[in-house]
């Protein structure tokens, strides 16, 4: 049942030239005529097909990548680094094609897709630089009887599974450190957005990555895929980004062969605005933390807590700004908010709004879908949201800002930490002592202080609690693909 309340407001349509350019990029990928269909979420139209691989084909891909693993691991770090540098250059050179492809298959506004190209390629550059620093150290044993030499070796074949919300960045954040460490790779992109992965990997091969070393396996049966590949003894590592329930299933499957596991899972980020915050910075930071990627971000602000002294003014200004946001196709000239990934997601937004209103929330902006084609939902502000409403406990993953008022620091920290998730949190205050004290007590892996977009390739991204295991980005992201070994050298 489509429960979305419909509005006839005019949505911005795609610029035909941009559509034609993305069509040309898609045509050059030479996808099959049948297989998994890929749709444009701003129109619902089919734009391409990619191969629908069987578990047997996935195992064959594991075999091909594995066959190249040893020789890649033996290459010098400098050799691997120079190929990664070249990949980075090609990604930048094809940045516009990538951005339009991302926008076309995922729906985000072109300006944001360009931002993702910058963010996604930053990981390739970062790990090209990290590749030449494989780590390791030397120490003398405390009793003087031995020298201990610690080395880092590639962990082995890595299976990488990515979500649809950042089709480039989620792939490069895994592929680049895996290749830098010396690991072969099998990557399974999300069914909704596989084209960007195929394109980026094609450029990696052009840059000099051996063709078989990096295998893309798209499939409509991801459960059969993971069942098969995670049971294969040649696989040594799983890195997954996606929802917590799927992460749990994969951890169970990974336990059979005791795989190194990195899990970047769901979030329910609290965003705290104190009375003494710089008002404009807090508003802008909240808009970014909430509406970046159409709210479809694991670190998106889910619960917005505003201190009572400024809450009325803050809520009405946020609603005013949300109401001004232009909604439309990602490939339009000026949309700031694109469609949701599919119709189910748009229907889900309507259900969340109805549920919140049913428990006493006040609707200040949006709250509706659109009668036009595509999976759009208006930027929405709800005030006085009940803590038991679904928007408070579930990951919203859409453009709904849910506001609740608080009185003091102690109270808001109790609320903020009252969740099984622990990915990101945000604090807005001009008192730096308070900012750091609150950040220290937030049970999250990431804290944005006076800003709404904390991600950076140089920072160790990841969560605590049920938001995951391991880190991506920074030097920590390379360690996820390395095994630590030591040699004990006797000094008799
Ligand atoms: P999802 O868990 O449904 O799917 C993620 C990927 O896993 C997709 O490629 C999907 O095909 C695959 N998959 C699903 N079931 C599988 C199975 N049984 N075996 C193997 N693969 C399987 O998540 P999604 O809807 O694509 O993405 C949204 C979720 O991802 C949100 O919960 C979001 O918070 C999370 N996410 C987390 C981060 C992070 O860094 N922590 C980043 C982006 C998204």
Boltz pocket constraint, residues with backbone or C-beta under 6 A from the ligand:
constraints:
  - pocket:
      binder: B
      contacts: [[A, 161], [A, 162], [A, 163], [A, 164], [A, 165], [A, 188], [A, 189], [A, 190], [A, 191], [A, 219], [A, 222], [A, 223], [A, 224], [A, 225], [A, 226], [A, 227], [A, 241], [A, 242], [A, 243], [A, 244], [A, 246], [A, 247], [A, 249], [A, 250], [A, 263], [A, 264], [A, 265], [A, 266], [A, 267], [A, 297], [A, 298], [A, 299], [A, 395], [A, 423], [A, 463], [A, 467], [A, 468]]
      max_distance: 6.0
